[in-house]
Amino acid sequence: MKLLVTGASGFVGRHAVAGLTLAYPEAEIVALGSDPGMTRIDLTDRAAVGALVSDVRPYGCLHLAAISAIGTARSDPDAAWRVNLHATLDLARALLTHAPECRLVFASSSEVYGASFRAGVPLDETAAPAPQNIYAATKAAADLALGAMVADGLRVMRMRPFNHTGPGQQDSFVVAAFARQVARIAAGRQAPVMEVGALDPLRDFLDVRDVVAAYAACLQPRRDLPPGTVLNLASGRPVRIGDILTALLALGGVEARIETGRALLRPVDIRYAVGNASAAGAALDWQPQIPWAQTLEDVWQDWRLRVATDEAA
C-alpha cells in the first residue's frame, strides 16, 4: 500500500505525514517536498509528474501542494494558477493514466464559497462556489474540474476545510501572525505594538491535526466513498478574530497597543464564514476532537520556542 503526499514539507503536509504514518503503519508513504528524506519534484513539470506516478502507482494520493496564502496568490496570480489549477490537473491526469484505481484526496478550501457566506448561516456542501480572491478562484476551478473528471474515472474526494491552524504554521496566516508578535513582545524583541488586520470578522477554526485525521479517514481502504464526494471540514462555531488576539495576549502575559495595518486588510472581506460539516460526520465518522483553547496554547508555545531559538523569527 503506497500513499503519495504532495506538499509534504508544508505546514499541513508535515502533520499529514505524521498522521498517516500513525494511521497506516503498514503503508509506504511517498512524501513530495523539500525536507530531508522527501522526494523532490517540480509539480508544474507535467512529464516529471507522470513519470513519478508511473513509478509509484499509489493506492491513495493526498494532494496538499498549493500556493495557500491569499496575499501570496494575489501578488503572483500566474504562479497561483499554475500551481493550484494546472499542476493539480496534470497530477489527476497522471493518476488516471498510470494508477486509475488510486483514490485522490484533494485539499480544496472553504474559501471557494466566498460571497455565498453573505447568507449569514453555516454553509454545507450545497452552497454555490462564489470565490472572491485569486486563491479562492484557483481552488474553486481545480475543485470543479476534478469533479468533472469523475466521468473519466477519477476517484477523487474533494475536501473543503475551513480555517485551520496549529504548531508549525507560518505567520502569513492570522493566528500564527498574532502568536509570533506576542512571542516577540514577551521576549523583548518587539515594541508592545501589535499590527493587525480586521478584528471583527467571525471565522470557523479547526486544529490542523483534526483536519489531517479527516484526510486519513478518506484514505481508509474499507471506507466506501463515491467518487466526486465533496465534504466540508468545520467546527460549526464562529470565533471572532479579535478574541483570538485577546486570548494570545493573555497567554503571553503581555499588553500591547493595537494598530491596523492597511496591507493586512483584504480588498473584499466576509464578516461571517462558518461551515456545516454534518456530511463529513456521517461519511467519515469524523468530528473535531481538539479543544480550541488547546490549539491556541500549542500555537503560542510553538512560537514562543521559535522566537527564543531563531533570530529570524
N, C-alpha and C positions, 0 to 999 in steps of 0.2 A: 504494500500500500504506500504509494508515493503522494505526498501533498506538496503542491507548489505554492509558495507565498511570495507575491511581489510587494515591493516597498517594505521589505523586512527590516531594514535599518532605520525606518522612520519611527515616530512615537508609537502609533498603534501597532506597527509591524513588530517591534521588539516584544511588546506584550502578547501579540498574537503567536509568535514563535514559541514563547514560553508556555502560553495556554494550550496550544495544540500539542506540544511535547508532553504535557501532563495528561491531556485528554486522550491522546493516541500514542502511547509509548511504543507500540509496535510499528508505527509508521516511519518512513524515511521522509524527512521534511527538507525540501529543496528551497532554501531561502535566498531570494534575489535581493541584493542590497550592497552597501558599501562597507559594512562591518567586516572585521577579520573572520575568515571562515565561511563567508557568504559568497554566493555566485554573483559575479558582476556581469551585467549585461545592459546594453542600451535598449530600453523598451521601445524607443522610436525607430529602431532598426528592424524592419519587417523580416528580413532574411534571418537575422540573428535570433529573433523570437521564434520563428518557425523551426529553426534548427534545434533550439533548446527544447521546445515542446516535443519535437520528434524524438529526441534523445531520452527525455524523462518519461513521457507518456503518463502523466499523473492521473490518479484516481479522482483527486479533487484539487481545485485551484482557488485560493483566496486572493483576489485582486485588490490590493490596497494602494499600489503606487499611484500617486497623483500630485499635482500642484494643489495643495489643500488650503493654503492661506488665502483668504479673499483679497487682501491687499496685494499679494504677490501675483495672483491671477490678473488683477486689474492693471498692474504695472507692465505685464508682459502677456497680453491676451493670446498672441500667436503661440507662445510656448504652452499656455494652458490648453488651447485646443489640440495641439499636437499630442500632449501627454494624456490629457483627461479623456479625449474622444478618440483620436486616431490610433494611438497606441493600444487603447482598450479594444477597439475593433480588430486590430491586427492580431492581438492575443486571442480573441474569440475565434477568428478565422483559423488560426493555427490549431486551436483545440478541436474545431470541427474537422479539420483535415487529418490530424495526427493522433488525436485522443478523443474521438467522438462520444465516448461514454463518460468523459470527465464532467464532474459537477462543478460549475463555476459559481463562486460566491462573489458577487460584485458589491463593493462598498460604494453605494451611491450616497445620498445626503438628504436630510430634511430640507436643506436649502432649496431643493427643486420646487417646493411648494410655494415659496415666495409670496406673491400677492394673495394667494388663497388663505394665508393666515389672517387676512383682514376680516374673516368671518368671526374671529374672536372666540373660537371654540377649539378644543383639542382635535386635530385633524387625523383621520385614518387614511388608509391607502386609496380610498375612492376620491380624495381631494385632487383637483386638477393641478398638474405641474404649471407653475407660472413664475419662472425664475426672474430675479431682479438684479443679478450681478453676473459678471463673466464666469466666476467659478460655478455658480448655480446653473448657468446656461450650459456649460460644458458637461456637467454631471447629468443634467436632465437629458441632453442629447444622447449621451452614452447609455443612460438608463433605458430610454425609449428604443434606441437602435438595437440593444441587446434583446429587449423584449420581442422585437420584430424577428430576430434571428432564431427564435424558438421554432418558427415554422420550418427552418432549415435543419432542425435537430439539436440546436444548442440547449444544453441542460443548465440553464442559468437561474440563480436565485438573486433577486435584487433587494439589497438591504438598504433601508433609509434611516440611518442612525441620526438622532438629534445630538445636540452639543454634548461632547464627551471630553473629559479631562482626567488627569491623574499624574502620578510621578513620571517625570521624563519628558513632559510636554515643553515645547519651546514657547518663548514669550511673544510669539506672533498671534497667540490666542489669549482671550481676555483673562481667564483665571490664572494662567501662568504669568501673564504680564503683571497682574496685581501682586502675585506672590513674589516675583522677582524684586519688584520695587520695595515691597515691605521688608524683604530679607536684606536688601541693601541699606535701607534706613536703619534697621535694627543693628546692622554690623558697622554703622557709622561710615558707610561708603557712599551715601547719598543724602543730600539735604532732606529734611522731613517735608517733602512736597511730592504728591502723587499726581502724575499726569494720566488722565483717564479720558475715555470716550463717553458715550451716552450711558447714564446710570439708571434710567427709568424703565427701559425695556424688560419684559418678562420672558425668560427662556426656560427650556426644558433641558436639564443637565443630567448626564449619566457618568458613572465611573467607567473608564476605558476597559477595566477588567470585566465588567458586566457585558460590555459590547462584544469583547472578544469571546466570552462564553457563548453568546448567541451565534457568532460566526462558527465556532467549533460545533455547536449543535446542528448547524446546517450541513456539516460535512459528515455527520453520522451515517454510515452506510445503511443502517436499517431504517432510517427515517425516510418516509415516502413524502417527498415534496414535489408537486407538479412543476415542470419546467416553466419558467416565466414568473414564478411566485414573487410577489412584492411584499415586504414586511417592514413596517416601522419598528424602530427600537427607541423607546421613550419611557420616561418615568410617569408622564401624565401630570406632573406637578410643576407649576410655574415658580421660578425663582427670579427675584429682581436683581439685576446686575449690581446695583448699589449695595444690596445686602451682602453680596459676596465680598465686596470691598470692605465693608464694615467687619465681617467675620474674620477676614485675613488680617486686618489691622489688630483685632483683638488677639488673634493667635500669636502675632508678632510682639504684642505688648508695646506698640508704638502709637503715637499720634502724628498726624500729618495734615498739611493743607492740601485741599483737593483742587486741582486745576484741570480744566478741559482743554485737551489738545485737539486743534482743528483737524490735524492729519488722522486722528483716531475716530473721527465721525464718518459714518457711511453716507454716501450721497443719497441713498434710499434705505431707510431702516423700518423695521416692523416692530410695533410695540409689543405684540403678544405672539409667541411662537411655541406652541405646546403640542405634543403628539398623543395619539391613542395607539397603544401597542397591544391591544387585546388579541389581534390576529397572531402576533408572534407568541403570545402566551399560549394560544391554542395549538399552533403548529409546532412549536419548539419546546413547549413546557418551560418557557422562559419568563423570568421577571427580574428586575434589578434586585440585587442582594446586598450591595454595599451601601451603608448609610451615607447621605450627603456630607454629614459632619466628618465622617472618617475620610472621605475623599479629600475634603479641604485640608484636613490635618496632614494627610500624606503629601499633598502638593506643597504645603507650607514647609514641611520637614525636608522635602527634596530640594527646594530652592534655598533653604537655609544652609544646607550642606554644600550645594553648588557654589553659593556666594562665598562661603568660608574657605573653599578649596580651589576656586578658579578665579583668577584675577580678571578674566574677561566676562564673568557672569554679572 
